[in-house]
């Protein structure tokens, strides 16, 4: 088996808040505790898959099975996220922009919530 790159999940860091532009509608975001509740189990399963050799990093996405691709969703500006991805050697940026998100209990626009 070849040597695979190591995927390290760093300790979370609170990013500086982006300045609101004129006319922008704020999106309600869950706090860190809620985010940990929401995605903690999935991150643990991902880490376990890598530890057990069921997960692997690839140099390209050609021929990748869609159900085996890690998808990360962002809310708001992606500038900081894009800059972080760009600094990871071998990481490839694939983007699909969906301007409208379905509201749920954690992510919603307060002015549109009923």
Backbone torsions as a table, in degrees:
resi	resn	phi	psi	omega
1	UNK	NA	134.8	-178.9
2	UNK	-72.9	166.0	177.8
3	UNK	-80.4	127.4	179.3
4	UNK	-101.2	149.9	176.8
5	UNK	-66.7	154.2	-179.9
6	UNK	-90.7	133.3	177.5
7	UNK	-102.5	114.0	-177.4
8	UNK	-110.1	126.6	175.7
9	UNK	-97.5	108.1	-177.9
10	UNK	-73.3	165.4	174.7
11	UNK	-63.3	141.3	-177.3
12	UNK	-63.7	149.1	178.3
13	UNK	-128.9	134.0	178.1
14	UNK	-77.6	121.7	-178.8
15	UNK	-84.3	155.8	176.3
16	UNK	-65.8	143.2	179.6
17	UNK	-70.8	137.4	177.0
18	UNK	-74.1	144.6	176.8
19	UNK	-74.4	137.7	179.7
20	UNK	-74.8	138.7	174.7
21	UNK	-85.5	166.5	180.0
22	UNK	-67.6	133.8	177.4
23	UNK	80.6	-1.4	-179.5
24	UNK	-75.5	142.7	177.0
25	UNK	-100.3	127.0	-178.9
26	UNK	-68.3	150.9	175.8
27	UNK	-110.4	130.0	175.5
28	UNK	-69.1	130.6	179.6
29	UNK	-119.3	146.3	177.3
30	UNK	-72.7	155.3	178.1
31	UNK	-77.5	174.6	-175.2
32	UNK	-60.9	-38.6	179.6
33	UNK	-62.8	-45.8	-179.9
34	UNK	-64.4	-41.3	178.4
35	UNK	-60.8	-40.2	178.1
36	UNK	-62.9	-40.6	176.8
37	UNK	-63.7	-42.0	-176.0
38	UNK	-68.0	-50.4	-170.9
39	UNK	-112.0	-5.7	178.9
40	UNK	-54.2	-49.4	179.8
41	UNK	-61.2	-37.8	179.2
42	UNK	-67.1	-39.9	178.3
43	UNK	-64.3	-41.3	178.3
44	UNK	-61.9	-41.9	178.1
45	UNK	-65.3	-38.8	178.1
46	UNK	-63.5	-46.4	178.7
47	UNK	-61.3	-40.6	178.8
48	UNK	-64.7	-40.7	178.6
49	UNK	-60.3	-42.1	178.3
50	UNK	-67.0	-41.7	-179.3
51	UNK	-63.4	-34.6	-178.9
52	UNK	-89.2	1.6	178.6
53	UNK	79.6	11.5	178.3
54	UNK	-87.9	-10.2	177.8
55	UNK	-117.4	150.4	-179.8
56	UNK	-153.3	150.3	173.2
57	UNK	-94.2	140.3	179.4
58	UNK	-117.5	154.3	179.9
59	UNK	-76.3	-21.8	178.7
60	UNK	-146.2	168.2	-178.0
61	UNK	-101.2	-2.3	-179.1
62	UNK	-60.3	126.5	179.0
63	UNK	79.5	3.5	180.0
64	UNK	-67.9	141.3	177.4
65	UNK	-79.5	123.1	-175.8
66	UNK	-53.0	-35.9	-178.9
67	UNK	-74.6	-5.1	178.4
68	UNK	-113.4	16.1	179.8
69	UNK	-102.3	132.8	177.3
70	UNK	-77.4	123.4	179.9
71	UNK	-114.0	128.2	177.5
72	UNK	-113.6	128.6	178.4
73	UNK	-103.1	142.6	177.7
74	UNK	-123.7	156.8	176.1
75	UNK	-119.9	134.2	179.4
76	UNK	83.9	-152.0	-176.7
77	UNK	-66.8	138.5	179.1
78	UNK	-102.1	9.0	-175.3
79	UNK	-55.9	-51.8	-178.1
80	UNK	-64.5	-40.6	179.7
81	UNK	-64.5	-46.6	179.1
82	UNK	-59.0	-44.1	179.9
83	UNK	-62.7	-37.3	178.1
84	UNK	-67.2	-44.7	179.4
85	UNK	-61.7	-40.7	-178.1
86	UNK	-61.7	-28.5	-178.6
87	UNK	-83.0	-8.4	-179.0
88	UNK	-92.6	110.0	-178.5
89	UNK	-58.2	129.4	178.2
90	UNK	88.6	-11.0	179.3
91	UNK	-79.0	136.7	-178.7
92	UNK	-113.7	137.0	-178.8
93	UNK	-96.1	117.6	172.6
94	UNK	-119.4	128.4	-175.3
95	UNK	-127.2	140.2	170.7
96	UNK	-134.8	125.0	-176.3
97	UNK	-100.2	124.7	175.5
98	UNK	-120.3	102.3	-174.3
99	UNK	-63.3	-30.3	-176.4
100	UNK	-112.8	124.7	178.5
101	UNK	-105.5	152.9	175.5
102	UNK	-77.8	126.9	-179.1
103	UNK	-70.3	145.0	170.8
104	UNK	-140.4	-169.8	-175.6
105	UNK	-69.0	-17.1	-177.2
106	UNK	-103.6	-35.6	-177.8
107	UNK	-123.2	115.8	178.7
108	UNK	-162.6	161.9	175.4
109	UNK	-95.0	117.0	-176.4
110	UNK	-54.5	-32.8	-178.7
111	UNK	-76.0	-8.4	-179.3
112	UNK	-116.0	-2.1	-175.8
113	UNK	-78.4	131.8	177.6
114	UNK	-120.9	NA	NA
